[in-house]
Each structure stands twice: as structure tokens, then as C-alpha cells.
């Protein structure tokens, strides 16, 4: 911390830098296509990493701890306000089935990659939990698993670089898949056959997805207040449930890890509330925008402790780890999709929704002209935020014994 241009106790300066990096990354992602391909999360991480490596900002500070302790938990409920399970079941249609199968491929790939590389990568069971959470959930689940398993900032930073690089490469594969002769000949593709061109090709996918919408002061107030209440109740409930189950053997440790995990409790509680009181949560505009901005701050923070040498040392193996997960996701999705007679477009969007999330899945559906898949992509992409914490927590606890 010593010897940096901005000291660790300069709280306002550090908050200004973190939020400015997050906001600037979002602007770049929506303004320029090259930035959209890199993704704003990676841009935020790279900028923060550069500032810390050039000793502009410290690698450790109370502000960063506040992001982990308060910003990330607040983001989770905000991103789950649309997690009405009845709506997801009713409107997602066929895509939900292939999406769940695709998620199983991700989990299987994570387990296989763990046993192949567990002797080569430190904290790999924690990385597996984060990546399973991320590739079946999203960045918010990555953050939740990183905090829940107390992953070091260095490992988390290296994992994010590998995660986003592999994700970007895989998106290029998904985009090109309908034009590759093998896939074109082996799978049905009715939407490709009826493809209609979009009118606005100059706008980035991020800008198209995050277009302006009416948001009132009431929405901001209700969104933030509701999120605070959910985090408070979840923290209290998780502490109570965790205290009921003593740790001692594999079964009790697993149950304690599940019921005492405030992120799982938070996820479940928000999903129940969003389903039972769906009219209230549907009426709140801007929750996803606020939650996403908070997650961008998180990605900025995890880039801070990243040593460039560490990234060069760890990311190659972590890139292999992520590649195995994505490969299993793709193969399982295509094999079972073929057996169950799903269309190629449905398989591509389902795989995208797992690896990337609702934003990238919907953006790809829009960009490819598959308009009938846009809403299902958003819905199953929202579901991933719910189940990602479950998958990540279960896999992380199961593999921790190895």
C-alpha cells in the first residue's frame, strides 16, 4: 500500500476512481464495437489492474473491503427482481429445457476440469465454484462464490481474465456456428432460413440492450430500499440456520454450507418474493441497471490486486480450465439438443445464456434476427442468476474435500 500516488485511507478518491472506471467502461462498451467485444467488465478490470501495477492506487484498502461486504450483496437482489418462477416457466417455452441441459454440461465440465488440473492450480475448488456459478449464473454469482469461499483477490483476478477471454472467444464460435457447414447440415435451423435483417447495425449490442427507459425517483428509492431489506433478512436468516447445524462430518458440513450461506438464502428469498409479490417487483424500473452498475464496481475492485506477472503465470492454466468447461457445455448442448430435436438457434441461445447471460443471449438473438427467442433468452438468463448460486455452492462444497 505504501508508495502509491493515492493512499489507502483516501476514501473519497478511491470511491471516485472505482465508480469512474465502472461508468467509463460501460460507456466504452456501448459506444465502440471493439469495446463491446472485449466487454465492459474486462475493460474495468484492465484499467484497475494498470492503475495498481503503476502504483497509482493501492492494492489493498478499506474501500475495497466495503465493495465485497456491501456492494456485491446489494447487487444480487436487484438483479433478481424479475425472477418470477411462474413467469419463467410460462414464457420461456422449449428454451428452458435445453437451457437446463446446457447447464448440466457446464457443471460436468467443471468437475472434469477440476480433477484434471487440481494439482496444478491452487484454490481450484474455489475457482470451480466461481466458474460454475458464473457459467450457469453470471458475474453476480461469480462475485457471490468468490466471497462465500473467501477466494484470494489474486486468484479471483486471474480467473476473471481467463473467464472473460474464453467467453469472448466462445461467442465468436456461437455467432459463426450457423454458417459452418457441419452445423448447418446436421441441425434444423428454421430461423436462419427466415432471417430478417435488422435496421440499425451501427449500434453496439450493449447499447441496444441497455437503451434508455423511464425510471422515476420512486423506482430508485423502492429498488434500493427493497434490496437493503432483503440483504438484512437474508444475513440474519443465514446466521440462524447455520447455527442450527453443527459442523463435524461431510453431510453436516454440506448442509451448514448450504443453509448458512447468505447468498443462497438471499437468492431463494428474492425468488420467492419476486414470485409471490410479482406485481410489486414488476412495477419497479431500473433495478437491473443499478445492480449491473454495482457489479461493474466489483469487477473494478478485483482487478486492483492483480499482478501482471501473476496473470501471465496463472491465466494460461485457468484458460484451459475454462475451455474444458465451455467445451463440455457445447458438446452436451448439441448432443442432447439433436436427440431431443431442438433447433440450432435454440441450442446456441441456450448455451449463450449459460456462459454469457441474458444480456449476451438476448443481444445475439436480436443481432441474428431471431426475434422470437429474445424474450425466452431474457427469461432463462434471469433464471440463471437464481440457480447459479446453488450450483456453485454445491459443487464448491463437494470438491473442497479433494
C-alpha positions in Angstrom: 0.0 0.0 0.0 2.9 2.4 0.7 4.4 4.4 -2.0 1.2 4.8 -4.1 0.0 8.1 -5.5 -3.3 7.7 -3.8 -3.1 6.3 -0.2 -5.3 3.5 1.1 -7.0 5.9 3.6 -8.0 8.4 0.9 -11.6 7.0 0.8 -13.3 9.6 -1.4 -10.6 9.5 -4.0 -10.7 5.7 -4.2 -14.5 5.7 -4.5 -14.3 8.3 -7.2 -11.8 6.2 -9.1 -13.8 2.9 -8.8 -17.1 4.5 -9.9 -15.4 6.4 -12.7 -13.8 3.3 -14.0 -17.1 1.4 -13.9 -19.0 4.2 -15.6 -16.3 4.7 -18.2 -16.2 1.0 -19.0 -20.0 1.0 -19.5 -19.7 4.0 -21.8 -16.9 2.4 -23.9 -18.8 -0.9 -24.2 -21.9 0.9 -25.5 -20.0 3.4 -27.7 -17.5 1.3 -29.5 -17.9 -2.1 -31.1 -14.3 -3.1 -30.2 -15.1 -2.4 -26.6 -18.3 -4.3 -26.8 -16.4 -7.4 -28.0 -13.9 -7.1 -25.1 -16.9 -6.4 -22.6 -17.0 -3.6 -20.1 -16.2 -5.9 -17.2 -12.8 -6.8 -18.8 -12.1 -3.1 -19.6 -12.8 -2.2 -15.9 -10.5 -4.9 -14.7 -7.7 -4.0 -17.1 -7.9 -0.3 -16.1 -7.8 -1.0 -12.4 -5.0 -3.5 -12.9 -3.0 -0.9 -14.7 -3.5 1.7 -12.1 -2.4 -0.6 -9.3 0.6 -2.0 -11.2 1.8 1.5 -11.9 1.3 2.3 -8.2 -1.4 5.0 -8.8 -3.8 3.3 -6.4 -3.0 0.8 -3.5 -3.6 -2.9 -3.9 -5.4 -3.1 -0.5 -7.7 -0.6 1.1 -10.9 -0.4 3.3 -12.9 0.8 0.3 -12.3 -2.5 -1.5 -13.5 -4.4 1.6 -16.6 -2.3 1.5 -17.3 -3.3 -2.1 -17.1 -7.0 -1.1 -19.1 -6.6 2.0 -21.9 -4.3 0.9 -21.9 -3.5 -2.8 -21.9 -7.2 -4.0 -24.7 -8.3 -1.6 -26.9 -5.4 -2.6 -26.5 -6.1 -6.3 -27.8 -9.7 -6.1 -31.4 -8.9 -5.1 -31.6 -6.1 -7.6 -30.7 -8.5 -10.4 -33.3 -11.0 -9.3 -36.3 -8.7 -9.2 -37.6 -10.4 -12.4 -37.0 -13.9 -11.1 -40.7 -14.8 -11.0 -40.6 -18.6 -11.4 -44.1 -18.8 -12.7 -43.3 -16.3 -15.5 -40.1 -18.1 -16.3 -41.9 -21.5 -16.6 -44.8 -20.0 -18.6 -43.0 -17.9 -21.2 -39.6 -19.5 -21.7 -41.1 -22.4 -23.5 -38.8 -25.0 -25.1 -35.7 -22.9 -24.4 -35.9 -23.7 -20.7 -35.4 -27.4 -21.3 -32.3 -27.1 -23.4 -31.0 -24.4 -21.2 -31.1 -26.7 -18.1 -29.4 -29.4 -20.2 -26.7 -27.0 -21.3 -26.1 -26.0 -17.6 -25.6 -29.7 -16.7 -22.8 -29.7 -19.4 -21.2 -26.7 -17.7 -21.2 -28.5 -14.3 -19.9 -31.7 -15.7 -17.1 -29.8 -17.4 -16.2 -28.0 -14.2 -15.9 -31.3 -12.3 -13.8 -32.9 -15.1 -11.5 -29.9 -15.3 -11.1 -29.8 -11.5 -9.8 -33.4 -11.4 -7.6 -32.9 -14.4 -5.9 -29.7 -13.0 -6.4 -29.8 -9.3 -2.7 -30.5 -8.7 -1.6 -27.6 -11.0 -3.8 -24.7 -9.9 -4.1 -23.5 -6.2 -7.5 -22.9 -4.7 -9.1 -24.8 -7.6 -12.2 -25.9 -5.7 -12.9 -22.3 -5.1 -12.2 -21.4 -8.7 -14.6 -24.2 -9.8 -17.3 -22.9 -7.5 -16.9 -19.4 -9.0 -16.8 -20.6 -12.6 -19.7 -23.0 -12.2 -21.6 -20.1 -10.6 -20.5 -17.8 -13.5 -21.2 -20.2 -16.4 -24.6 -21.3 -15.0 -25.3 -17.9 -13.4 -23.4 -14.8 -14.1 -20.9 -12.2 -12.8 -23.0 -11.6 -9.8 -22.8 -15.4 -9.0 -19.0 -15.3 -9.6 -18.8 -12.5 -7.0 -21.0 -14.3 -4.6 -19.0 -17.5 -4.8 -15.7 -15.6 -4.6 -16.9 -14.0 -1.3 -18.6 -17.1 0.1 -15.5 -19.3 -0.4 -13.1 -16.5 0.6 -11.1 -16.7 -2.6 -7.9 -14.5 -2.7 -8.1 -11.4 -4.8 -5.2 -12.6 -6.9 -6.9 -15.9 -7.8 -10.2 -14.2 -8.5 -8.5 -11.6 -10.7 -6.7 -14.3 -12.8 -9.9 -16.3 -13.0 -11.9 -13.3 -14.3 -9.3 -12.7 -17.1 -9.4 -16.3 -18.2 -13.2 -16.4 -17.8 -13.9 -13.3 -20.0 -11.3 -14.1 -22.6 -12.7 -17.6 -23.1 -16.3 -16.3 -23.1 -15.5 -13.8 -25.8 -13.8 -16.4 -28.0 -16.8 -18.8 -27.5 -19.3 -16.1 -28.5 -17.4 -15.8 -31.8 -17.9 -19.6 -32.3 -21.6 -19.3 -31.4 -22.1 -16.4 -33.8 -20.4 -18.3 -36.6 -21.9 -21.7 -36.0 -25.0 -21.3 -38.3 -22.6 -20.5 -41.2 -20.3 -23.5 -40.6 -21.3 -26.3 -43.0 -21.2 -29.1 -40.4 -23.7 -27.5 -38.1 -25.7 -26.2 -41.0 -26.1 -29.7 -42.4 -26.6 -31.6 -39.2 -29.2 -29.4 -37.4 -32.5 -27.9 -38.2 -32.4 -24.0 -38.4 -35.8 -22.5 -39.3 -35.0 -19.1 -38.0 -31.8 -18.9 -40.1 -33.9 -19.8 -43.1 -36.2 -17.0 -42.5 -33.7 -14.5 -41.3 -34.7 -10.8 -41.5 -32.1 -8.0 -41.4 -32.1 -5.6 -38.5 -32.5 -1.9 -39.3 -29.8 -0.5 -37.0 -26.5 -2.3 -37.5 -24.3 0.6 -36.2 -25.4 0.3 -32.6 -23.4 -2.0 -30.3 -25.2 -4.9 -28.7 -24.7 -3.4 -25.2 -26.2 -0.1 -26.3 -29.2 -2.0 -27.8 -29.8 -3.9 -24.7 -29.3 -1.1 -22.2 -31.4 1.5 -24.1 -33.0 4.3 -22.1 -36.2 3.6 -20.3 -38.4 5.7 -18.0 -37.2 5.4 -14.4 -38.8 7.5 -11.6 -37.4 8.6 -8.3 -39.8 6.3 -6.7 -38.3 3.3 -8.6 -34.8 4.1 -7.4 -36.0 4.5 -3.8 -38.0 1.3 -3.8 -35.3 -0.7 -5.6 -32.5 0.2 -3.2 -34.6 0.0 -0.1 -36.0 -3.4 -1.0 -32.6 -4.7 -1.7 -31.3 -3.5 1.7 -34.2 -5.2 3.4 -33.6 -8.5 1.6 -29.9 -8.5 2.3 -30.6 -7.8 6.0 -33.2 -10.5 6.3 -31.0 -13.0 4.4 -28.0 -12.3 6.6 -30.0 -12.8 9.8 -31.7 -16.0 8.5 -28.4 -17.5 7.2 -26.8 -16.9 10.5 -29.7 -18.5 12.3 -29.9 -21.6 10.0 -26.1 -22.0 10.0 -26.1 -22.1 13.8 -28.7 -24.8 13.9 -26.4 -27.3 12.1 -23.1 -28.2 13.7 -20.1 -29.0 11.5 -18.4 -32.3 12.0 -18.8 -34.6 9.0 -19.3 -34.3 5.3 -23.1 -34.3 5.4 -23.4 -31.7 8.2 -20.7 -29.6 6.7 -22.5 -29.6 3.3 -25.9 -28.7 4.9 -24.2 -26.0 7.0 -22.5 -24.6 3.9 -25.9 -24.5 2.1 -28.3 -23.3 4.7 -25.8 -21.0 6.3 -24.7 -19.4 3.0 -26.4 -15.9 2.9 -26.1 -15.8 -0.8 -28.2 -18.9 -1.2 -30.7 -17.6 1.3 -30.7 -14.3 -0.5 -31.2 -15.9 -3.8 -34.1 -18.1 -2.6 -35.8 -15.3 -0.6 -35.7 -12.9 -3.5 -37.0 -15.5 -5.9 -39.9 -16.3 -3.5 -40.7 -12.7 -3.0 -40.5 -11.9 -6.8 -42.9 -14.8 -7.5 -45.4 -14.1 -4.7 -45.3 -10.3 -5.0 -44.6 -10.2 -8.7 -46.8 -7.1 -9.2 -44.7 -5.1 -6.8 -41.3 -6.2 -8.2 -42.5 -5.8 -11.8 -43.5 -2.2 -11.1 -40.0 -1.2 -10.1 -38.0 0.1 -13.0 -34.2 0.4 -13.0 -33.3 -2.4 -10.6 -31.3 -4.3 -13.2 -29.4 -1.2 -14.3 -28.5 -0.3 -10.7 -27.5 -3.9 -9.9 -25.4 -4.2 -13.0 -23.5 -0.9 -12.3 -22.7 -2.3 -8.8 -21.3 -5.4 -10.4 -19.1 -3.3 -12.6 -17.6 -1.7 -9.5 -16.9 -5.3 -8.2 -15.0 -6.1 -11.4 -13.0 -3.0 -11.0 -12.1 -3.9 -7.4 -11.0 -7.5 -8.3 -8.7 -6.1 -11.0 -6.8 -4.0 -8.4 -4.7 -6.7 -6.7 -3.9 -8.4 -10.0 -0.1 -8.6 -10.6 0.7 -8.7 -14.3 3.2 -11.5 -13.7 0.6 -13.4 -11.8 -1.8 -13.2 -14.6 0.8 -14.4 -17.1 1.6 -17.3 -14.7 -1.9 -18.4 -13.8 -4.2 -17.4 -16.6 -2.9 -19.9 -19.2 -3.9 -22.9 -17.0 -7.1 -21.2 -15.9 -7.8 -20.6 -19.6 -7.5 -24.3 -20.2 -9.8 -24.9 -17.2 -12.5 -22.6 -18.6 -12.0 -24.1 -22.1 -12.8 -27.6 -20.7 -16.0 -26.2 -19.1 -17.2 -24.5 -22.2 -16.3 -27.5 -24.4 -18.5 -29.8 -22.3 -21.2 -27.2 -22.3 -21.2 -27.0 -26.1 -21.0 -30.8 -26.7 -23.7 -31.7 -24.2 -26.0 -28.9 -25.6 -25.5 -30.1 -29.2 -25.8 -33.8 -28.5 -28.9 -33.7 -26.3 -30.3 -30.9 -28.5 -30.0 -33.1 -31.5 -31.6 -36.1 -29.7 -34.5 -34.0 -28.4 -35.0 -32.4 -31.8 -34.2 -28.8 -30.8 -33.3 -26.2 -33.5 -29.8 -25.0 -33.8 -30.9 -21.4 -32.9 -32.4 -22.7 -29.6 -29.2 -24.5 -28.7 -27.0 -21.5 -29.5 -29.1 -19.1 -27.4 -29.3 -21.6 -24.5 -25.6 -22.1 -24.5 -25.1 -18.4 -24.7 -27.5 -17.8 -21.8 -25.4 -20.2 -19.6 -22.0 -18.9 -20.5 -22.8 -15.2 -21.1 -26.2 -14.4 -19.5 -29.4 -12.6 -20.5 -27.6 -9.6 -22.0 -25.5 -11.5 -24.4 -28.1 -14.1 -25.2 -30.8 -11.5 -26.0 -28.3 -9.4 -27.9 -27.2 -12.4 -30.0 -30.9 -13.2 -30.7 -31.5 -9.6 -31.8 -28.4 -9.4 -33.8 -29.1 -12.6 -35.7 -32.7 -11.7 -36.3 -34.2 -14.5 -34.1 -36.8 -12.2 -32.6 -39.0 -15.0 -31.2 -36.1 -16.1 -29.0 -35.4 -12.7 -27.4 -37.9 -12.9 -24.6 -37.2 -16.5 -23.8 -33.5 -15.7 -23.7 -34.0 -12.9 -21.2 -36.2 -15.1 -19.0 -33.9 -18.1 -18.9 -31.0 -15.8 -18.5 -32.7 -14.3 -15.4 -33.3 -17.8 -14.1 -29.5 -18.4 -14.2 -29.0 -15.8 -11.5 -31.1 -17.9 -9.2 -29.6 -21.3 -9.9 -26.0 -20.2 -10.3 -25.5 -19.7 -6.6 -27.0 -23.2 -5.8 -24.8 -24.9 -8.4 -21.7 -23.1 -7.4 -22.1 -23.6 -3.7 -22.9 -27.3 -4.0 -20.0 -28.0 -6.4 -17.6 -26.0 -4.3 -18.5 -27.8 -1.1 -18.4 -31.2 -2.8 -15.0 -30.6 -4.3 -13.5 -29.0 -1.2 -12.8 -32.4 0.2 -10.5 -33.3 -2.6 
